[in-house]
Amino acid sequence: MFAFLQELGEGPRQIAQIVDTHRELWIELSRLVRQTGYAMTYTYGFYILYMFLSLTFFVYHTVSNLARQLRADQVLMAIECCVMEYTLYLICSAANNASRNVSLSSLFFTTTIVSMFGISNFNSSEKSS
């Protein structure tokens, strides 16, 4: 670790050589991060599906038994429904925030590219016709 930090302090040309030397490690790290992302996607997808189906079952069971006498297991199922609803809300809210951040960063990237190349209107050929 310390040797790597000392190599970084040697200059930009040295940094390029270090990155070239460790290129295969960077590629492997990129592949591992991508595979981890895929695994997390499937994990959360199945978890949300499980929670949605369980929530549907618990709500149906609780509502269908409300006409009868209220028992302790119904109260526990109602509490579990509330916990599942809140957990689903948190997951969906985090996903919404992440997608909003991605859209804003891609919008910033697009406007930066457009301003760099001086493109003022993408549809200028359609307006001149």
C-alpha positions in Angstrom: 0.0 0.0 0.0 2.7 2.5 1.0 4.8 1.5 -2.1 1.8 2.3 -4.3 1.3 5.7 -2.6 5.0 6.5 -3.1 4.7 5.5 -6.8 1.8 8.0 -7.2 3.9 10.8 -5.9 6.4 10.4 -8.7 4.6 12.3 -11.4 1.9 12.0 -14.1 4.0 9.9 -16.5 4.6 7.4 -13.7 0.9 7.3 -12.9 0.2 6.4 -16.5 2.7 3.6 -16.3 1.3 2.3 -13.0 -2.3 2.3 -14.4 -1.0 0.5 -17.5 0.8 -2.0 -15.3 -2.3 -2.7 -13.2 -4.7 -2.5 -16.2 -5.7 -6.2 -15.8 -6.5 -5.6 -12.2 -8.7 -2.6 -13.1 -10.5 -4.7 -15.7 -11.0 -7.5 -13.2 -12.2 -5.0 -10.5 -14.7 -3.6 -13.1 -16.0 -7.0 -13.9 -16.4 -7.9 -10.2 -18.3 -4.6 -9.5 -20.6 -5.2 -12.5 -21.3 -8.8 -11.3 -22.0 -7.5 -7.8 -24.4 -5.0 -9.2 -26.3 -7.7 -11.1 -26.5 -9.9 -8.0 -27.9 -7.0 -5.9 -30.4 -6.3 -8.7 -31.7 -9.8 -8.6 -31.6 -10.0 -4.8 -33.6 -6.8 -4.3 -36.0 -7.8 -7.1 -36.9 -11.1 -5.5 -37.0 -9.5 -2.1 -39.5 -6.9 -3.3 -41.6 -9.6 -5.1 -41.6 -11.7 -1.9 -42.6 -8.7 0.2 -45.4 -7.7 -2.2 -46.8 -11.2 -2.3 -46.6 -11.5 1.5 -48.2 -8.1 2.0 -51.0 -9.1 -0.3 -51.6 -12.3 1.6 -51.4 -10.6 5.0 -53.8 -7.8 4.0 -56.3 -10.3 2.6 -56.0 -12.4 5.8 -56.4 -9.5 8.1 -59.3 -7.9 6.3 -61.1 -11.2 5.8 -60.9 -12.0 9.6 -61.9 -8.5 10.8 -65.5 -9.6 10.7 -64.7 -12.3 13.2 -63.3 -11.8 16.6 -60.0 -9.9 16.8 -57.2 -12.2 17.9 -53.6 -11.7 18.7 -52.3 -13.2 15.5 -54.4 -10.8 13.5 -52.9 -7.8 15.4 -49.4 -9.2 14.7 -50.2 -9.6 11.0 -51.5 -6.0 10.9 -48.2 -4.9 12.5 -46.2 -6.9 10.1 -48.2 -5.4 7.2 -47.3 -1.9 8.4 -43.6 -2.9 8.7 -43.6 -4.4 5.2 -45.4 -1.3 3.7 -42.8 1.0 5.3 -39.9 -1.2 4.1 -41.3 -1.2 0.5 -41.8 2.6 0.7 -38.1 3.0 1.8 -36.8 0.8 -1.1 -39.0 2.5 -3.7 -38.1 5.9 -2.4 -34.4 5.1 -2.6 -34.8 3.7 -6.1 -36.6 6.9 -7.1 -33.9 9.1 -5.7 -31.2 7.1 -7.5 -33.0 7.2 -10.8 -33.5 11.0 -10.4 -29.8 11.4 -9.7 -28.8 9.4 -12.7 -31.2 11.5 -14.9 -29.8 14.7 -13.6 -26.2 13.7 -14.0 -26.9 12.5 -17.6 -28.7 15.8 -18.3 -25.7 17.7 -17.0 -23.4 15.5 -19.1 -25.6 16.1 -22.2 -25.7 19.9 -21.7 -22.0 20.0 -21.2 -21.3 18.1 -24.4 -23.8 20.3 -26.3 -22.2 23.4 -25.0 -18.7 22.1 -25.8 -19.5 21.5 -29.4 -21.7 24.6 -29.8 -24.8 22.8 -30.8 -27.6 25.3 -30.2 -30.6 23.4 -31.6 -30.8 19.7 -32.6 -33.8 20.3 -34.8 -32.5 23.2 -36.8 -32.6 21.2 -40.1 -36.3 20.5 -39.6 -37.1 24.2 -39.0 -35.3 25.4 -42.1 -37.4 23.2 -44.4 
